[in-house]
Amino acid sequence: MAEISVRFLGCGDAFASGGRFQTSLLLEGGPEAMLVDCGATTLTALKRERLDSASIGWVVLSHLHGDHMGGVPWLILDGQFGGRSRPLVIAGPPQTESRLQAVFEALYPGAGSAERPFAVSVLELAARTPHRLGPAVVTAVPVTHAPQTNPHGLRIEYGGRVIAYSGDTEWTDGLLELADGADLFICECQEYDREVPGHLSYRTLAERRGQLACRRLVLTHLGEEMLARVGGLDLEAAQDGMVVGV
């Protein structure tokens, strides 16, 4: 079985703490690459890694905050002006299509409905229903974050592995469901010991690590409080550009 990898294009919080890019993960090694979340800085991160955005045919979004989906218009426009021809499929929670249209119109009025040489389609994911998305089967699991963003974690069956991702959330039993049997669980950890609604702390995850039945846990979405302590943690933390084999 070929090795699957996850490239952390961005693992920062919404505020670029530590100069890190916003959330975006690239799954590689399967039949096709897949992008998981697409924060506003994702196109910059792809180009820093010398990756062609037109090679990505599938994007799946955990929820509808800008640091997780705000980069989609730039991904589309880069393809439009860069000669992209392959279709692009974007999947996310309910209201993904209408929210993307609103973001596009706010950033580049009229550009969302412009003609382009490739098809863009949007698929909205029903909770706890496996969906075939090109190279992967994706199941969205509700988590606890800003309700208006329709927050979900994602279980992704890709290249014979299971990669789980929390999206943004405070502690919820949905994390146990996501992590159960996963080869890799990528979990947000914005704070160190401060409890902030809608987000997880390192203290909480360290206390509950034994409940998460995953083979490997990597922390992401790191805020300033976490970055100040990142060298002395017992749990593994991501860095921008880091590639993890699965």
The 8 nearest C-alpha neighbors of each residue, nearest first, counted from 0:
[[1, 2, 159, 158, 3, 160, 29, 28],
 [2, 0, 3, 28, 158, 29, 159, 245],
 [3, 1, 245, 28, 0, 244, 4, 158],
 [2, 4, 28, 245, 244, 27, 1, 29],
 [5, 3, 244, 27, 243, 245, 26, 28],
 [4, 6, 26, 243, 242, 25, 27, 7],
 [5, 7, 242, 25, 24, 241, 8, 240],
 [8, 6, 24, 9, 240, 241, 239, 10],
 [9, 7, 240, 23, 239, 24, 44, 6],
 [8, 10, 20, 22, 21, 23, 239, 7],
 [9, 11, 220, 22, 219, 239, 21, 20],
 [12, 10, 220, 19, 21, 221, 20, 15],
 [11, 13, 220, 14, 221, 222, 15, 21],
 [12, 14, 66, 15, 21, 11, 16, 65],
 [13, 15, 16, 12, 11, 21, 222, 66],
 [16, 14, 19, 18, 11, 12, 13, 20],
 [17, 15, 18, 14, 223, 222, 19, 11],
 [16, 18, 19, 15, 223, 226, 11, 222],
 [19, 17, 15, 16, 20, 11, 14, 21],
 [20, 18, 11, 15, 17, 16, 9, 239],
 [19, 21, 9, 11, 40, 15, 10, 22],
 [20, 22, 9, 11, 38, 66, 40, 12],
 [23, 21, 9, 10, 38, 67, 11, 36],
 [22, 24, 36, 9, 37, 8, 35, 38],
 [25, 23, 7, 35, 8, 6, 34, 5],
 [24, 26, 34, 6, 5, 33, 35, 27],
 [27, 25, 5, 33, 32, 4, 34, 6],
 [28, 26, 32, 4, 29, 3, 25, 5],
 [27, 29, 3, 4, 2, 30, 1, 32],
 [28, 30, 158, 31, 27, 157, 3, 32],
 [29, 31, 134, 28, 32, 158, 27, 133],
 [32, 30, 29, 134, 33, 27, 28, 55],
 [31, 33, 27, 26, 55, 29, 25, 34],
 [34, 32, 26, 57, 25, 58, 55, 35],
 [33, 35, 25, 58, 24, 57, 26, 36],
 [34, 36, 24, 59, 58, 23, 60, 25],
 [37, 35, 60, 23, 67, 59, 68, 38],
 [36, 38, 68, 67, 23, 70, 41, 71],
 [39, 37, 67, 66, 70, 68, 69, 21],
 [38, 70, 40, 69, 66, 41, 65, 37],
 [41, 39, 43, 38, 42, 20, 21, 70],
 [42, 40, 44, 43, 38, 37, 39, 70],
 [41, 43, 45, 44, 40, 74, 46, 73],
 [44, 42, 46, 41, 40, 45, 47, 20],
 [43, 45, 41, 47, 42, 46, 8, 40],
 [46, 44, 42, 50, 48, 47, 43, 41],
 [47, 45, 49, 43, 48, 44, 50, 42],
 [46, 48, 44, 49, 45, 43, 50, 42],
 [47, 49, 45, 46, 50, 44, 240, 8],
 [50, 48, 46, 47, 45, 51, 44, 52],
 [51, 49, 45, 48, 46, 52, 47, 54],
 [50, 52, 53, 54, 49, 45, 46, 55],
 [51, 53, 54, 55, 50, 74, 45, 78],
 [54, 52, 51, 55, 83, 78, 85, 56],
 [53, 55, 52, 51, 56, 32, 50, 85],
 [56, 54, 53, 52, 57, 32, 33, 34],
 [55, 57, 87, 88, 86, 54, 33, 58],
 [56, 58, 88, 33, 55, 87, 89, 34],
 [57, 59, 34, 89, 35, 33, 90, 88],
 [60, 58, 90, 35, 91, 89, 36, 34],
 [61, 59, 91, 36, 62, 35, 90, 68],
 [60, 62, 151, 166, 152, 150, 91, 36],
 [63, 61, 150, 148, 149, 60, 64, 151],
 [62, 64, 148, 68, 65, 149, 67, 95],
 [65, 63, 67, 66, 62, 148, 68, 69],
 [66, 64, 69, 68, 67, 38, 63, 39],
 [65, 67, 38, 13, 21, 64, 39, 69],
 [66, 68, 38, 37, 36, 65, 64, 22],
 [69, 67, 37, 38, 65, 70, 71, 66],
 [70, 68, 65, 39, 38, 71, 66, 67],
 [39, 71, 69, 38, 37, 73, 68, 72],
 [70, 72, 74, 73, 69, 68, 37, 75],
 [73, 71, 75, 74, 70, 103, 76, 69],
 [74, 72, 76, 75, 71, 70, 77, 42],
 [73, 75, 71, 77, 72, 76, 42, 70],
 [76, 74, 72, 78, 73, 77, 79, 71],
 [75, 77, 79, 73, 78, 74, 72, 80],
 [78, 76, 74, 75, 80, 79, 81, 73],
 [77, 79, 83, 81, 75, 76, 80, 53],
 [80, 78, 76, 77, 81, 115, 82, 83],
 [79, 81, 77, 78, 82, 76, 83, 115],
 [82, 80, 78, 79, 77, 83, 76, 53],
 [83, 81, 80, 79, 78, 84, 116, 77],
 [82, 84, 78, 53, 81, 85, 79, 117],
 [83, 85, 117, 116, 82, 86, 78, 53],
 [84, 86, 117, 83, 87, 56, 53, 118],
 [87, 85, 118, 117, 119, 56, 84, 88],
 [86, 88, 56, 119, 57, 118, 120, 89],
 [89, 87, 120, 57, 121, 119, 56, 58],
 [88, 90, 58, 121, 59, 57, 122, 120],
 [91, 89, 122, 59, 123, 121, 60, 58],
 [90, 92, 60, 123, 59, 124, 95, 61],
 [91, 93, 124, 123, 95, 149, 62, 94],
 [92, 94, 123, 95, 124, 91, 149, 125],
 [95, 93, 97, 96, 98, 92, 123, 149],
 [96, 94, 98, 93, 91, 97, 92, 99],
 [97, 95, 99, 94, 98, 121, 100, 123],
 [96, 98, 100, 94, 99, 95, 101, 102],
 [99, 97, 101, 95, 100, 96, 94, 102],
 [100, 98, 102, 96, 101, 97, 95, 103],
 [99, 101, 97, 103, 98, 102, 104, 96],
 [100, 102, 98, 104, 99, 103, 105, 97],
 [103, 101, 99, 105, 104, 100, 106, 98],
 [104, 102, 100, 106, 105, 101, 111, 107],
 [103, 105, 108, 101, 107, 102, 106, 100],
 [106, 104, 102, 103, 107, 108, 101, 100],
 [107, 105, 103, 104, 102, 108, 72, 101],
 [106, 108, 104, 110, 103, 105, 109, 111],
 [109, 107, 104, 110, 105, 106, 103, 111],
 [108, 110, 111, 112, 104, 107, 113, 103],
 [111, 109, 113, 112, 107, 108, 104, 103],
 [110, 112, 103, 109, 113, 104, 100, 108],
 [111, 113, 110, 109, 114, 100, 115, 104],
 [114, 112, 110, 111, 115, 109, 79, 108],
 [113, 115, 112, 116, 110, 117, 111, 79],
 [114, 116, 117, 79, 113, 118, 78, 80],
 [117, 115, 84, 79, 83, 114, 118, 82],
 [118, 116, 84, 86, 115, 85, 119, 83],
 [117, 119, 86, 87, 120, 116, 85, 115],
 [120, 118, 87, 88, 86, 117, 121, 89],
 [119, 121, 88, 89, 118, 87, 122, 86],
 [122, 120, 89, 90, 88, 96, 123, 119],
 [121, 123, 90, 89, 124, 91, 120, 88],
 [122, 124, 91, 92, 93, 90, 95, 121],
 [125, 123, 92, 91, 126, 122, 93, 90],
 [124, 126, 128, 127, 123, 92, 139, 93],
 [127, 125, 139, 128, 140, 124, 141, 138],
 [126, 128, 139, 140, 138, 129, 125, 141],
 [127, 129, 126, 138, 125, 130, 139, 124],
 [130, 128, 138, 137, 136, 127, 131, 139],
 [131, 129, 137, 136, 132, 128, 138, 124],
 [130, 132, 136, 135, 133, 137, 129, 134],
 [133, 131, 135, 136, 134, 130, 137, 57],
 [132, 134, 135, 131, 57, 31, 136, 56],
 [133, 135, 30, 31, 132, 157, 29, 136],
 [136, 134, 157, 132, 156, 133, 131, 137],
 [135, 137, 131, 156, 130, 155, 132, 129],
 [138, 136, 155, 130, 129, 154, 135, 156],
 [137, 139, 129, 154, 127, 128, 153, 130],
 [138, 140, 153, 126, 127, 151, 152, 154],
 [139, 141, 152, 151, 127, 126, 153, 142],
 [142, 140, 151, 150, 152, 139, 173, 126],
 [143, 141, 151, 150, 168, 173, 152, 144],
 [144, 142, 168, 169, 197, 171, 150, 145],
 [143, 145, 197, 168, 146, 150, 167, 142],
 [144, 146, 147, 148, 197, 150, 143, 149],
 [147, 145, 148, 149, 144, 150, 143, 142],
 [146, 148, 145, 149, 63, 150, 144, 64],
 [147, 149, 63, 146, 62, 150, 145, 64],
 [150, 148, 146, 62, 147, 92, 151, 63],
 [151, 149, 62, 148, 142, 144, 141, 61],
 [152, 150, 141, 142, 140, 61, 139, 62],
 [151, 153, 165, 166, 140, 164, 139, 61],
 [152, 154, 139, 164, 163, 138, 140, 155],
 [155, 153, 163, 138, 137, 177, 162, 139],
 [154, 156, 137, 162, 161, 136, 157, 163],
 [157, 155, 161, 136, 135, 160, 137, 162],
 [158, 156, 135, 160, 159, 155, 161, 29],
 [157, 159, 29, 160, 3, 156, 28, 30],
 [158, 160, 157, 156, 161, 0, 29, 3],
 [161, 159, 157, 158, 156, 182, 162, 245],
 [162, 160, 156, 181, 182, 155, 157, 163],
 [161, 163, 183, 155, 181, 154, 184, 182],
 [164, 162, 154, 184, 153, 177, 155, 178],
 [163, 165, 185, 153, 152, 184, 166, 186],
 [166, 164, 152, 186, 167, 187, 185, 153],
 [165, 167, 152, 61, 164, 151, 168, 187],
 [168, 166, 187, 198, 165, 144, 197, 150],
 [169, 167, 198, 144, 143, 197, 142, 199],
 [168, 170, 198, 197, 199, 143, 171, 196],
 [171, 169, 199, 168, 172, 174, 143, 198],
 [172, 170, 173, 174, 169, 142, 143, 168],
 [171, 173, 174, 175, 176, 170, 142, 177],
 [172, 174, 176, 171, 175, 142, 177, 140],
 [175, 173, 177, 172, 176, 171, 178, 165],
 [176, 174, 178, 172, 173, 177, 211, 179],
 [175, 177, 173, 174, 179, 178, 172, 140],
 [176, 178, 174, 175, 179, 163, 154, 173],
 [177, 179, 213, 175, 181, 176, 211, 212],
 [178, 180, 212, 176, 181, 177, 213, 175],
 [179, 181, 213, 212, 178, 182, 214, 161],
 [182, 180, 213, 161, 183, 178, 179, 162],
 [181, 183, 214, 161, 213, 162, 215, 160],
 [182, 184, 215, 162, 181, 216, 214, 163],
 [183, 185, 163, 216, 164, 178, 162, 186],
 [186, 184, 164, 217, 218, 216, 163, 183],
 [187, 185, 218, 165, 164, 219, 184, 217],
 [186, 188, 219, 220, 218, 167, 189, 165],
 [189, 187, 199, 200, 221, 190, 220, 219],
 [188, 190, 221, 222, 220, 199, 200, 187],
 [191, 189, 200, 225, 224, 188, 193, 192],
 [190, 192, 201, 200, 225, 224, 193, 202],
 [191, 193, 202, 200, 190, 201, 194, 203],
 [192, 194, 190, 191, 195, 200, 202, 224],
 [195, 193, 200, 192, 196, 199, 190, 198],
 [194, 196, 198, 193, 197, 199, 190, 169],
 [197, 195, 198, 169, 194, 144, 199, 168],
 [196, 198, 144, 169, 168, 143, 195, 145],
 [199, 197, 169, 168, 196, 195, 167, 189],
 [200, 198, 169, 188, 189, 170, 168, 190],
 [199, 201, 190, 191, 202, 188, 203, 192],
 [200, 202, 191, 204, 203, 205, 188, 192],
 [201, 203, 192, 205, 200, 204, 206, 191],
 [204, 202, 206, 200, 201, 205, 207, 199],
 [203, 205, 207, 201, 206, 202, 208, 200],
 [206, 204, 202, 208, 207, 203, 201, 234],
 [205, 207, 203, 204, 208, 202, 209, 201],
 [208, 206, 204, 209, 210, 205, 203, 211],
 [207, 209, 205, 210, 211, 204, 206, 212],
 [208, 210, 207, 211, 212, 206, 205, 204],
 [211, 209, 208, 207, 212, 175, 206, 213],
 [210, 212, 208, 209, 175, 213, 178, 179],
 [213, 211, 179, 180, 178, 210, 214, 209],
 [212, 214, 181, 180, 178, 215, 211, 179],
 [215, 213, 182, 183, 181, 212, 216, 180],
 [214, 216, 183, 213, 184, 182, 217, 181],
 [215, 217, 184, 183, 185, 218, 235, 213],
 [218, 216, 185, 235, 236, 186, 237, 184],
 [219, 217, 236, 186, 187, 185, 237, 188],
 [218, 220, 187, 10, 221, 237, 188, 186],
 [221, 219, 11, 12, 10, 187, 189, 188],
 [220, 222, 189, 11, 219, 12, 188, 225],
 [221, 223, 189, 225, 224, 12, 16, 190],
 [224, 222, 226, 225, 16, 227, 17, 221],
 [223, 225, 227, 222, 226, 191, 190, 228],
 [226, 224, 191, 228, 227, 223, 222, 190],
 [225, 227, 229, 223, 228, 224, 222, 221],
 [226, 228, 225, 224, 229, 223, 230, 222],
 [229, 227, 226, 225, 230, 231, 232, 224],
 [228, 230, 226, 231, 232, 225, 227, 236],
 [231, 229, 228, 232, 227, 226, 236, 233],
 [232, 230, 229, 228, 233, 234, 227, 235],
 [231, 233, 234, 229, 230, 228, 235, 236],
 [232, 234, 235, 231, 205, 230, 236, 229],
 [235, 233, 232, 236, 217, 216, 205, 218],
 [236, 234, 217, 218, 233, 216, 237, 232],
 [237, 235, 218, 217, 219, 234, 238, 229],
 [238, 236, 219, 218, 217, 10, 241, 239],
 [237, 239, 241, 240, 10, 236, 7, 9],
 [238, 240, 9, 7, 241, 8, 10, 19],
 [239, 241, 7, 8, 238, 6, 242, 9],
 [240, 242, 7, 238, 239, 6, 243, 237],
 [243, 241, 6, 5, 7, 4, 240, 244],
 [242, 244, 5, 4, 245, 6, 241, 7],
 [245, 243, 4, 3, 2, 5, 242, 6],
 [244, 3, 4, 2, 243, 182, 183, 160]]
